[in-house]
Amino acid sequence: MRFFNWQIISAAKLRQLENVKESSQLSRVSLHAEIENLQAELAKAKSNQASTSSTDSAETARQELRLEHMRTDFIAAASHELKTPLAGIEALGDALDMAIADGNYEAAEEFVKHIRAETKRMRAMSEDLLDLSRFDENPDSDSVANLRAALQTALLMPTRAAKAKDLVFNLQIDPALGDGPLLAKISPTDLSIILDNLIDNALNYTLQGSISITLSKSDDKRSWLLEVKDTGIGIAEDEHDKVFERFYRVESSRSRDSGGSGLGLSLVKKAVERWHGEVRLCSQLGEGATFSLSLPVA
């Protein structure tokens, strides 16, 4: 009888989890619009503040207060994304307790796997939110990073993941660049964020084929040109701008299953532009994607 009760209660908990995820997906549409409006208002407020006369201290104070309210609103919006894994952990934890009490250790192991997946997603999102907040600060203009070393480090773990999926990983550095350090005007931390997110994005959305990374110099030798190309599911043209928005996912279910936060490409864009670089996307649905970026040579 206890096992029968456990089945009923566990099913209810899992339905509760699915309902939370479904409502989160529905609210994400309005969340995207809210964040777009917030970003536009924030840019406008910053512009107005920059043009305000230094003698009008009251107006400046109001603008600063408005900016602070906008930051608070963004934190509130981000909490929508954190609610899903939190609710999932709570529901799965209750089901885990009942499974252990009834001696159903096979089900318990399955619940533990789901809890770990939700925890991983929360950790990734927390780290990404911290990186986003750090990007509001002015970077150290003296920062320099070695692209060659950063690429080698960034590929260590993903290479193993690619092999597990039978994907081919290719790294091509222009032979004309020699064997020495390849220095760029960017902080090592920001460069790591860019590479990790671009590579993770390619892995998440590529089921077969290959992932290629190429590095070269621009014709005027003033910029590094980096490309990350995959043979994945591709991105529809009407989504090209949206993928760089915070919390946007091309395929929300796949991104969630992989532990994605929906902030990765937004972080890439912020990090690249922070160092006066550019990032572009070339893709068609079903034909893979190529992310191209430029960074200043040190």
N, C-alpha and C positions, 0 to 999 in steps of 0.2 A: 504493500500500500504506500509505503514511504517513497518507493521508487516512482510510482505513478504520480504522486504529488510533486515530486521533483521534476518530472517531465513537464507537467502542466506549468509549474512556476518558471522553469527555465525557458520554456517556449514564450511565456509572457515577457520575460526579461529581454529575450532576443528581439521580440516584436517591438518592445520599448526602444531598444537600441536602433533598430531599423527606422522607426518613426522619427527619432531624433535626427538621424542622418538625412532622412528625406526632407524634414523641415529645414535643416541646415542648407540643403541644396536649393530649396525654393527661396530661402531668404538671401542666398548668395547673389541672386540676380539683383535684388534691391541694394545689397551691400556693394556690388560693383558700381552701381550708379551713385551711391552715397560717397564712395571713395573718389570717384571721378570728379564729382562736384566739389568735394573737400579739397582735392589737389588744385583745381582751378581757382577756388577762392583763396587758397593759401598763396598761390603764385601772385594773384592780384593784390592781396594784402601786403605781400613783401614789396611789390612794385610801388604801391601807394606809400608804404612806409619810407622807402628809399627817396621818394620825391618830396616828402614832407619837410617843411621848413624847420630848421633847428630851433627856431624861436617858439614854435607851436608845440611845446612839451606835452600839453594835455592830449593833443591829437596823437602824438607819438605813443603816449601811454595807452591810449585806447587801442591803437594798432597792436601793440605788444600783448595786451590782454586778449585781443581777438585771436592772435596767433597761438597763444597758450590754450585757448578754448578749442581751437582746431586740432591741436595735438592731442588734447584730451578726447575729442570726438573720435580721432583715429584709433586710440587705444580701446575705446568702447567698441568700435567696429571690429577690431581685431579679436575681441573677446568672443564674438560670434563664432569665429573659426576654432577657438579653443574649447568651446562648449561641447562640440561633438566628441572629441576623444575623452574628455572628462566624463561625460554621460556614459560613454561606452565602457570605460574602466569601471565605473560604479556598477553598471548592470552586469557586466561580466564577472566582477568580483562577487556579487551576490550569488550568481549562478555557480561560480567556482566553489563557494562555501557549501552549497547544497549538494554538489556533485561529490565532494570529499566526504561529507556526512553520510552519503548513501553508498560510499565505496566505489563509485563509478570513476575510476582513475583515468580511464581512456578519455572520457568527456572532460575531466579536469585538465588534462594535458592540453586539450584543444583550446580550452578557455584561457589557459596561461599563454599560449601562442598569440591569441587575439589581444590579450592585455599588453603583452610586450610590443605588439605592432602599434597599438594606440599610444603607448608610452614613447616609442621611437618617434612617432609623428609629432607629439607634443614637444619633445626635446628639440626636434628640427625646427619647429615653428618658433620656439622660444629663442633659439640661437639666431634665426633669421631676423626676428623682431629687434634683437639687440644690435645686429649689424645695421639695420635700417636706421635706428636711432643714432648710431655712431656716425652715419653718413651726413647728419645735420651739422657735424663739426667740420671746421676747416682742416684739410689734410696738411701734413708736413711736406712742404715744398722740396725738401732735401731728400725725400725718400727715393730709393732706387731698389729695383728687384731684378734678379737674374731669371730671364724667361726660360732658358734651357733647364736650369735646376728646378724651377717651379713646375715645368711640364713633366719632368721625370718623376717628381714626387707625386703630382696629382694623378698620375697614371698607375701608380702601384696597386691600389685596391681595385679600381675599376677594371683593370686588365684581368684580374681573377674573376670578377663578375661577368665580364664579357665572355670568357672561356666557358663559364657555366651555361651560358645561353647560346654557345656555338657562334659567337660573333667574332669578327676579325677586327682587331684594333691596329690602326696604322698611324704612326707619327713620322711626319716628313719635315725636316728642317732644311732649308735651302743650303746646299753644300757650299755655296759661295760665302756663307757666313762664318765658315771655319769651325774650329772646335772650342773656342774660348767662350767666356761668359757673354750673354746677350742681354745687355742692361736696358731697362725701361724706366721711365719716370713714373713710378707707381709704388705704393707700399707693398711689401710682401704679403701682408694680410689681405689687402684688397685684391691682389692678383690671385691669391689662393681661392678667394670667394668666387671670382669670375670663372676660373678653370673648373673648380669643383662643381659649380652649378651647371655650366654648359655640358660637362661630361656626364653628370648625373641625368640631365635632361635627355641627352642622346640615348643613354642606356635604358631609361624608363620607357621611351617611345619607339625603340627599335627591337623588333621581334626576331628578325633574321637579316643577314647581310653583313654590313661593316660600319665602323665608325672611324673616320679619318680626321686627323688634326694636322694642319700645315702651318708653317711659320716662315715668313719672308720679310723683306724690307720694301718699303714703297720706293718708287722711282727716284724721288728726291732724297731718299735715305734719312728722312726725318721721322718716319713712323714705322712701327712694327705692324705687320698685317697677319692676323691670326684667324684661321678658319676652322670651325668644327662642323663636319659634314656627316650625316647619318643616312641610312637607307630605311628609316622608320615610316611611321604612318603618315607623316607630312602634316602640314597646317594649311587650312583653307585661307585664301587670300583675305577674306573679310575678317580674319582673326589675327592678322599679322601685327597690328598695333596693340590689340588687346592682350597678347601673350606677355607683354612687358608691364601690364598693370598688376598691382598688388592683389593677391588671392585669386587671380584668374587661372583656370586650368583648362587646357584643350580637352582633356578627357578626365573629368573629376574623379570617377571611380578608379581609374588606373593610377592616377596621381596619389589618391588616398591610400590605395593598397601598397604602393611603394614607399609610403611614409612621407610623401611630398607635402610641403606647406603651402604651395601656391605662391611663394614669394621669391623663388629662385631666379627667374628671369628678370624680375623687377630689381633684385639685388645686382644682377649683372649690369643692367642699364645704368643704375645709379653709380656703381663703382667705376664703370668705364667713363662716364661723363664727368665724374668727379676729378678725373685726371685729364680732362680735355680730349678724350678720345670719342670714338663713334662706334655704335653697334648696329648692324643691319641683319635682316632676315630675308632669305630667299627660299621659298617653299611652295609646293603645291600638294593638295591632298592626295595621299597615296604614293607620293614620289620622294619622300624623305625631306630633310630640312638642312639648310646651311646657314650657320650663324657666323657672320664676318665682323671682326672688330679691329680697330686701330688704336694703338697706344704710342705716345711720344717716346722717341729714342732718348736715352740718357746721355 
